[in-house]
Amino acid sequence: MALAPLEAMACGRAVVVTDVDGAREGLPSALVPHCLVPPMDPEALAAAVTGLLLDAPLRTSLGRRGRAHVLSTHDVRHTAAAITAVYDDLLGHGRTTGTHTAPGDRPALVGRSAVAPIEYRESTHP
């Protein structure tokens, strides 16, 4: 995912991005019709940029919606909490999820590690 469009949206700026890997995922669906253009299509890019430059109310509205999207979905606190939850789950420090991945598996108990330490060594010599 490209960071420059997210940073611009976080500043309340409307963006125009080409539909390449990761660009669409950074945009809220409401902005896609105005802000996403096909790759290798300079006419579409020019039309999208010109449209935003000539329509101040639309530009302002898209900027506000983009900012709200970034603040609600890409906030570092949300990311940190999600990463912490993954580590807690892996280490068995979090609450049990109640899901089973295979018959006989049990959820990790609170305060006990569900990860058994196993060491793997790979020789670089034949």
Stockholm file with secondary structure:
# STOCKHOLM 1.0

chainA/1-126         MALAPLEAMACGRAVVVTDVDGAREGLPSALVPHCLVPPMDPEALAAAVTGLLLDAPLRTSLGRRGRAHVLSTHDVRHTAAAITAVYDDLLGHGRTTGTHTAPGDRPALVGRSAVAPIEYRESTHP
#=GR chainA/1-126 SS CCHHHHHHHHTTCCCCEESCTTHHHHSCGGGHHHHEECTTCHHHHHHHHHHHHHCHHHHHHHHHHHHHHHHHHSCHHHHHHHHHHHHHHHHTCSCCCCCCSSTTCCCCCTTSCCCCCCCCCCCSCC
#=GC SS_cons         CCHHHHHHHHTTCCCCEESCTTHHHHSCGGGHHHHEECTTCHHHHHHHHHHHHHCHHHHHHHHHHHHHHHHHHSCHHHHHHHHHHHHHHHHTCSCCCCCCSSTTCCCCCTTSCCCCCCCCCCCSCC
//
